[in-house]
Amino acid sequence: MIKVFRNYNRYSQALQLYEWMTHRSYLEKSSGNIAVQLDLISRVYGLQQAEKYFNTIPDSIKDFKVYGTLLNSYAFKKSLEKAEETMEKMKQLGYMTTLSYHTMLNLYSKTRNHDKLLKLVEEMEKTGVRNNRTTYYILLSAYAYFDIKEMENLLGYMEINPDLILDWHLYIIAAKGSDTTYKSCLTGSFNDIKPNLVRVRNPITR
C-alpha cells in the first residue's frame, strides 16, 4: 500500500502509513525501509526535517541506500551545495553508484552547471563507472542546451552502439537543441539525421 501511495504522489498518506507500521513493528529497521522513510519525510516536510531524521539514523545503517536517498532529496530540491557535500561524503565511503552519478548529472544539467557536468563525466570515465542508456540520455539532454556538436557526436555514437536500444524519445531530446535534427525528426525517418552526425569516437571517452 505504501508503494501505491508513492506511485500516485500521495506522500503524506504513505508517510502516515509507514510510521503507523513502524511503531507497531510491522517493518524491520533495514536501510531500505529507512531510506523510504527519509524520502517521504523530505517530500512531505522538506529538507530540514529530512536532515534531522538522517542525523538520528545510526551510522551502522547509513549505507549507500540511505545516503543515495539523501542525495536524491537535495537534487530534487536543486540544493546544489548540499548535494555536492553529500556526493563527496559518499565517495569517501565508497557509496557512489551509477545511479548516484546520474542524480548529480541531472542536477548539473538542470542547474546549467555545464563545466561541473563535464568534469563529472571525466571522473566517471577515469574511475570506471559503467555508462548505460540512462547515462547517455542525460548527457544528450544536457548537450542539447549548450553543445550541439557534442550532442550530434553522442547521438551518432548511440545509433551505432549495438548495446543500446533507441526510441523516438532520443530524437525528441535532440530536437530541443538542433533545428536540423528537429526537421529530420518531423520527416519520420531516423536515417535523415545520420549524415549530419560524427561517429568516429565515443564522446564519453575523450
N, C-alpha and C positions, 0 to 999 in steps of 0.2 A: 504493500500500500504506500509506503514511503516513496518508493521508486515511481509509482503512478503520480503521486502529488508533484514530485520533482519534474516529471516529464511534462506536466501541464502548468509548470511555473507557479504552483501553489506552495511556495516555500514556507510560508507561515504555518500552514496546516501540517506540512511534512515535519517541521521542527517540533511542533507540539506533540505529534505522534511519536517522534523519535525520543523526545525527553520522557514521555509517559512510559514508553517501553524500556528505556534505560533505567528509570527509577524503580521499575518492577523487575529488574534483572533479566528481562527478556532478550537483551542484546549483550554480547560479550564486549569487553573493552579492548577490542582489537584496533590496530592502527587504521584499518579500512573503515570501521564504524566511526572512529573518532574523526577521520578525515571528512566523512559525510556530515557529521555534526558541525565541524568547523566551516564547511562550505555553506551550510544552511544558516548558521549564525551570521556569517558575512553578508549573505543575501538579505536576511531579514532585518538585522540590527546594524549592519555596517562594519567597516574595518576596525574601528576602535574596539568594539565588543569582541570581534573575531580575534584580535591581538590579545585581549585579556584572557580569552579562553585558551588560546595557543600557549600562553605563558603558564597556564595551570597544568598542562599536559606533561607527564614525566618524560625526561629525556630518553628513557629506555623505549618509549613508544613512538617517539618522533622519528619515524623513518621517512623514506622518500615519498610515501603516500601523503603523509601529513604535511611535510614541507612543500610538496608539489601543490597541495590544495591551497596553502597559504600563498604560494607564488601565483596561482591562478586567481586568487581573490584580489591581490594587488593589481594584477594585469587587467582584470575585468573592470576595475575602477580607474585604470590608467594611472596608478600611483607608481610612476617610473622609478623614483629613487628607492623606495622600499622594495620594489620588485628586484632591482639590481642588487640590493643588500642581501635579499633572500637567495638570489641566484649565487652570489659569491659564497654564502654560507653553505649552500648545497654542494658547490664544487669542492669545498674543503672537506665535506663529509662523504663525498663520493656519491651523492644522491641525484646528480643531474642525469636525466634520461632524454631520449629523443623527444618525448612529449614535452618535457620541461623546456628544451631548446625551442620547440615550436611555439610555446607560450611566449617566450621572450622575442622571437622573431615577429610574431603577430603584434606584440606590444610596440616594438620599434617601428613596424610598418604603420600602425595606426597613429602613432605619435610623430610620424615623419622624421624619425631619428635614423636617417639612411646610413650615415657613417658607422653608427653603432651596429646596425644590422649587418653591414658588410664585414665588420670586424668579427662579429659573432659567427658569421658563415665561415670565415677563415679559421676560426678557432675550432669549429665543428669538424672541418676537414683535417686539421692538424691532429686532433685528438681521436679521430677515427669514428666519430658519431655517424651512424648509418643514416643516409638520406632515404626517404621514401616518397611516395606520391604526394603526401601532405606537405612535406618539405618543399617540393618543387612548386606546388600550388601557392603556398605562402609567398615564396620568393617571386614567382611570376606576378602575383598581385602587387607586391611592393615595387618591383621594377617597372610596372606599367605606369607608375606615377613619377618616377624620377630617372629612369634609364631605359629608353625604348630599345636601344641597340642591344643591351644586355637581355632585355625581355625577349627579343627576337632570337638571340643566341640560345637562351634557355628553352624557348618553345621548340626550336629546331632540334635541340638535343632530346627533348622529351618525346618528340614524334618518332625518332629512330631508336629509342630505347625499348628493347623487346620486353623489359620487365614492367613497363608502365602501360596501364590501360587508360586511354584518354577518352574524354567525353566533351560534349558541347560547352560545358561549364568552363573548360580550359580556354576556349576561344572567346567566350563572353568576357572573361577576365582580361584577355589580351586586347579585346576591343576597346576597353576603357582607356588604354594608353596609346593606341595607334589607329589613325584614320584608315590607313591602308589595310590593317588587319580587320578593322570593323567592316569595311566594304566587302572584303573577302568572305567574312562570316555571313553577310547578307545574301551572298550568292548560293549559299548552302553547300559549298564544296571546300573541304579541308585542303585539297590539293592546290587551290588558288593561293594559299598562304605560303606554301612550301618554297617556291622560287625566291621569295624575299628573305629567307632565313639562312643563317650561317650554321653549319653543322660540324665544324672542324674540331670541336672540343667540348668537354663537359664544363659548362660555365661555373659549376660549383668548385671544381678544382682548378684554380688559377695557375 
